[in-house]
Amino acid sequence: MSDQMSELAQQMGELATSLRDTAERLRSGRLEPEAALEAIDECAQLASRVARLGAAMDERARAAVEPLPDLPGQLPLPSAQ
């Protein structure tokens, strides 16, 4: 795994932990209404960041396995025989 992918995976793990912790605080039922609203907003922000990181990881993974498109004016490489 590349350094960028490792870093993205680490960030994804940290965000997932934060999201679980915030959700647990909400489930506890001990938050005041204002604190609960803030926790809900925090969950939404964390989920959005997780989605963006997931998209970035997917994009990098696809780029690593998909061939580059043929560009106009390029000649094909001779096959190795």
N, CA and C atoms as an extended XYZ file, in Angstrom:
243
Properties=species:S:1:pos:R:3:atomname:S:1:resname:S:1:resid:I:1 pbc="F F F"
N         0.855       -1.172        0.000 N   MET     1
C         0.000        0.000        0.000 CA  MET     1
C         0.899        1.231        0.000 C   MET     1
N         0.572        2.210       -0.812 N   SER     2
C         1.385        3.411       -0.895 CA  SER     2
C         1.262        4.223        0.390 C   SER     2
N         2.202        5.150        0.557 N   ASP     3
C         2.171        6.011        1.742 CA  ASP     3
C         0.881        6.826        1.796 C   ASP     3
N         0.435        7.317        0.628 N   GLN     4
C        -0.802        8.101        0.598 CA  GLN     4
C        -1.996        7.252        1.015 C   GLN     4
N        -2.046        6.026        0.516 N   MET     5
C        -3.156        5.140        0.876 CA  MET     5
C        -3.099        4.791        2.357 C   MET     5
N        -1.900        4.575        2.882 N   SER     6
C        -1.754        4.279        4.312 CA  SER     6
C        -2.227        5.456        5.148 C   SER     6
N        -1.861        6.658        4.718 N   GLU     7
C        -2.274        7.857        5.447 CA  GLU     7
C        -3.791        8.022        5.388 C   GLU     7
N        -4.377        7.798        4.209 N   LEU     8
C        -5.834        7.890        4.082 CA  LEU     8
C        -6.523        6.840        4.948 C   LEU     8
N        -5.980        5.630        4.966 N   ALA     9
C        -6.566        4.566        5.785 CA  ALA     9
C        -6.491        4.923        7.266 C   ALA     9
N        -5.375        5.514        7.687 N   GLN    10
C        -5.229        5.923        9.086 CA  GLN    10
C        -6.245        7.014        9.422 C   GLN    10
N        -6.384        8.002        8.536 N   GLN    11
C        -7.358        9.070        8.765 CA  GLN    11
C        -8.777        8.506        8.821 C   GLN    11
N        -9.057        7.551        7.939 N   MET    12
C       -10.379        6.919        7.919 CA  MET    12
C       -10.647        6.224        9.252 C   MET    12
N        -9.658        5.520        9.773 N   GLY    13
C        -9.806        4.846       11.060 CA  GLY    13
C       -10.053        5.821       12.198 C   GLY    13
N        -9.310        6.935       12.195 N   GLU    14
C        -9.482        7.949       13.242 CA  GLU    14
C       -10.873        8.572       13.169 C   GLU    14
N       -11.332        8.872       11.953 N   LEU    15
C       -12.669        9.447       11.796 CA  LEU    15
C       -13.750        8.463       12.223 C   LEU    15
N       -13.570        7.197       11.886 N   ALA    16
C       -14.554        6.179       12.278 CA  ALA    16
C       -14.632        6.067       13.797 C   ALA    16
N       -13.482        6.130       14.466 N   THR    17
C       -13.460        6.083       15.929 CA  THR    17
C       -14.185        7.289       16.509 C   THR    17
N       -13.920        8.481       15.959 N   SER    18
C       -14.599        9.694       16.430 CA  SER    18
C       -16.100        9.593       16.220 C   SER    18
N       -16.498        9.063       15.079 N   LEU    19
C       -17.921        8.917       14.784 CA  LEU    19
C       -18.586        7.949       15.759 C   LEU    19
N       -17.924        6.820       16.040 N   ARG    20
C       -18.473        5.857       17.013 CA  ARG    20
C       -18.588        6.484       18.401 C   ARG    20
N       -17.549        7.223       18.820 N   ASP    21
C       -17.573        7.861       20.139 CA  ASP    21
C       -18.716        8.872       20.244 C   ASP    21
N       -18.880        9.671       19.199 N   THR    22
C       -19.942       10.674       19.208 CA  THR    22
C       -21.314       10.009       19.206 C   THR    22
N       -21.470        8.959       18.418 N   ALA    23
C       -22.747        8.233       18.389 CA  ALA    23
C       -23.044        7.618       19.756 C   ALA    23
N       -22.030        7.105       20.422 N   GLU    24
C       -22.218        6.520       21.762 CA  GLU    24
C       -22.681        7.586       22.759 C   GLU    24
N       -22.112        8.791       22.657 N   ARG    25
C       -22.555        9.881       23.541 CA  ARG    25
C       -24.029       10.186       23.298 C   ARG    25
N       -24.433       10.160       22.025 N   LEU    26
C       -25.846       10.413       21.711 CA  LEU    26
C       -26.744        9.318       22.275 C   LEU    26
N       -26.314        8.069       22.123 N   ARG    27
C       -27.123        6.938       22.601 CA  ARG    27
C       -27.249        6.917       24.117 C   ARG    27
N       -26.302        7.506       24.814 N   SER    28
C       -26.319        7.452       26.279 CA  SER    28
C       -27.544        8.155       26.855 C   SER    28
N       -28.087        9.116       26.113 N   GLY    29
C       -29.263        9.838       26.585 CA  GLY    29
C       -28.967       10.846       27.675 C   GLY    29
N       -27.702       11.052       27.986 N   ARG    30
C       -27.346       11.972       29.069 CA  ARG    30
C       -26.966       13.358       28.563 C   ARG    30
N       -27.082       13.587       27.266 N   LEU    31
C       -26.727       14.892       26.719 CA  LEU    31
C       -27.905       15.851       26.825 C   LEU    31
N       -27.598       17.083       27.137 N   GLU    32
C       -28.614       18.134       27.107 CA  GLU    32
C       -29.000       18.359       25.644 C   GLU    32
N       -30.181       18.911       25.394 N   PRO    33
C       -30.623       19.097       24.003 CA  PRO    33
C       -29.609       19.846       23.127 C   PRO    33
N       -29.024       20.914       23.646 N   GLU    34
C       -28.045       21.685       22.863 CA  GLU    34
C       -26.812       20.840       22.554 C   GLU    34
N       -26.336       20.089       23.535 N   ALA    35
C       -25.172       19.219       23.327 CA  ALA    35
C       -25.506       18.103       22.341 C   ALA    35
N       -26.741       17.607       22.393 N   ALA    36
C       -27.156       16.563       21.452 CA  ALA    36
C       -27.167       17.102       20.024 C   ALA    36
N       -27.657       18.331       19.848 N   LEU    37
C       -27.640       18.940       18.514 CA  LEU    37
C       -26.216       19.107       18.003 C   LEU    37
N       -25.316       19.530       18.884 N   GLU    38
C       -23.912       19.669       18.491 CA  GLU    38
C       -23.316       18.313       18.121 C   GLU    38
N       -23.663       17.274       18.872 N   ALA    39
C       -23.148       15.933       18.585 CA  ALA    39
C       -23.687       15.419       17.249 C   ALA    39
N       -24.952       15.703       16.967 N   ILE    40
C       -25.536       15.300       15.686 CA  ILE    40
C       -24.819       16.012       14.543 C   ILE    40
N       -24.561       17.302       14.711 N   ASP    41
C       -23.835       18.061       13.694 CA  ASP    41
C       -22.428       17.496       13.508 C   ASP    41
N       -21.780       17.148       14.613 N   GLU    42
C       -20.438       16.567       14.544 CA  GLU    42
C       -20.465       15.234       13.793 C   GLU    42
N       -21.482       14.410       14.055 N   CYS    43
C       -21.618       13.136       13.334 CA  CYS    43
C       -21.770       13.381       11.834 C   CYS    43
N       -22.573       14.358       11.469 N   ALA    44
C       -22.778       14.661       10.050 CA  ALA    44
C       -21.478       15.118        9.401 C   ALA    44
N       -20.726       15.963       10.097 N   GLN    45
C       -19.447       16.431        9.556 CA  GLN    45
C       -18.451       15.283        9.428 C   GLN    45
N       -18.384       14.430       10.435 N   LEU    46
C       -17.473       13.285       10.385 CA  LEU    46
C       -17.858       12.334        9.256 C   LEU    46
N       -19.150       12.082        9.101 N   ALA    47
C       -19.603       11.190        8.032 CA  ALA    47
C       -19.252       11.761        6.662 C   ALA    47
N       -19.372       13.062        6.515 N   SER    48
C       -19.013       13.709        5.256 CA  SER    48
C       -17.523       13.562        4.975 C   SER    48
N       -16.701       13.744        6.000 N   ARG    49
C       -15.251       13.590        5.826 CA  ARG    49
C       -14.899       12.145        5.487 C   ARG    49
N       -15.574       11.190        6.127 N   VAL    50
C       -15.328        9.774        5.830 CA  VAL    50
C       -15.684        9.488        4.368 C   VAL    50
N       -16.796       10.041        3.902 N   ALA    51
C       -17.206        9.822        2.509 CA  ALA    51
C       -16.178       10.397        1.540 C   ALA    51
N       -15.671       11.593        1.832 N   ARG    52
C       -14.654       12.196        0.956 CA  ARG    52
C       -13.376       11.372        0.953 C   ARG    52
N       -12.956       10.904        2.127 N   LEU    53
C       -11.755       10.065        2.194 CA  LEU    53
C       -11.961        8.756        1.447 C   LEU    53
N       -13.138        8.170        1.598 N   GLY    54
C       -13.438        6.929        0.887 CA  GLY    54
C       -13.375        7.129       -0.620 C   GLY    54
N       -13.903        8.254       -1.093 N   ALA    55
C       -13.857        8.552       -2.528 CA  ALA    55
C       -12.417        8.738       -2.992 C   ALA    55
N       -11.599        9.402       -2.180 N   ALA    56
C       -10.189        9.600       -2.536 CA  ALA    56
C        -9.451        8.267       -2.583 C   ALA    56
N        -9.742        7.394       -1.622 N   MET    57
C        -9.101        6.075       -1.618 CA  MET    57
C        -9.530        5.275       -2.841 C   MET    57
N       -10.807        5.323       -3.170 N   ASP    58
C       -11.320        4.600       -4.329 CA  ASP    58
C       -10.675        5.117       -5.615 C   ASP    58
N       -10.561        6.430       -5.725 N   GLU    59
C        -9.951        7.034       -6.913 CA  GLU    59
C        -8.502        6.589       -7.072 C   GLU    59
N        -7.756        6.589       -5.985 N   ARG    60
C        -6.349        6.169       -6.053 CA  ARG    60
C        -6.227        4.680       -6.368 C   ARG    60
N        -7.095        3.883       -5.789 N   ALA    61
C        -7.046        2.444       -6.050 CA  ALA    61
C        -7.380        2.149       -7.510 C   ALA    61
N        -8.394        2.827       -8.040 N   ARG    62
C        -8.750        2.626       -9.446 CA  ARG    62
C        -7.635        3.069      -10.376 C   ARG    62
N        -7.016        4.199      -10.065 N   ALA    63
C        -5.932        4.708      -10.908 CA  ALA    63
C        -4.767        3.726      -10.947 C   ALA    63
N        -4.583        2.993       -9.871 N   ALA    64
C        -3.467        2.048       -9.806 CA  ALA    64
C        -3.708        0.811      -10.666 C   ALA    64
N        -4.965        0.464      -10.917 N   VAL    65
C        -5.242       -0.773      -11.657 CA  VAL    65
C        -5.802       -0.552      -13.060 C   VAL    65
N        -6.310        0.632      -13.345 N   GLU    66
C        -6.884        0.885      -14.660 CA  GLU    66
C        -5.809        1.402      -15.611 C   GLU    66
N        -5.824        0.931      -16.844 N   PRO    67
C        -4.850        1.442      -17.814 CA  PRO    67
C        -5.169        2.887      -18.181 C   PRO    67
N        -4.156        3.596      -18.605 N   LEU    68
C        -4.362        4.970      -19.053 CA  LEU    68
C        -5.117        4.954      -20.376 C   LEU    68
N        -5.940        5.948      -20.619 N   PRO    69
C        -6.672        5.982      -21.887 CA  PRO    69
C        -5.712        6.271      -23.040 C   PRO    69
N        -6.102        5.812      -24.227 N   ASP    70
C        -5.320        6.144      -25.417 CA  ASP    70
C        -5.473        7.630      -25.689 C   ASP    70
N        -4.361        8.292      -25.896 N   LEU    71
C        -4.390        9.716      -26.182 CA  LEU    71
C        -4.233        9.919      -27.684 C   LEU    71
N        -4.896       10.922      -28.240 N   PRO    72
C        -4.787       11.160      -29.678 CA  PRO    72
C        -3.331       11.414      -30.074 C   PRO    72
N        -2.943       10.830      -31.188 N   GLY    73
C        -1.598       11.063      -31.698 CA  GLY    73
C        -0.546       10.128      -31.151 C   GLY    73
N        -0.899        9.281      -30.207 N   GLN    74
C         0.082        8.348      -29.655 CA  GLN    74
C         0.081        7.073      -30.475 C   GLN    74
N         1.264        6.571      -30.718 N   LEU    75
C         1.396        5.302      -31.421 CA  LEU    75
C         1.440        4.180      -30.398 C   LEU    75
N         0.870        3.045      -30.717 N   PRO    76
C         0.922        1.925      -29.772 CA  PRO    76
C         2.351        1.401      -29.643 C   PRO    76
N         2.685        0.916      -28.475 N   LEU    77
C         3.990        0.309      -28.257 CA  LEU    77
C         4.021       -1.049      -28.933 C   LEU    77
N         5.169       -1.408      -29.498 N   PRO    78
C         5.250       -2.742      -30.095 CA  PRO    78
C         5.137       -3.791      -29.000 C   PRO    78
N         4.480       -4.889      -29.326 N   SER    79
C         4.325       -5.945      -28.320 CA  SER    79
C         5.658       -6.642      -28.110 C   SER    79
N         5.910       -7.024      -26.888 N   ALA    80
C         7.160       -7.721      -26.550 CA  ALA    80
C         7.042       -9.168      -26.996 C   ALA    80
N         7.999       -9.617      -27.792 N   GLN    81
C         7.961      -11.003      -28.267 CA  GLN    81
C         9.255      -11.684      -28.005 C   GLN    81
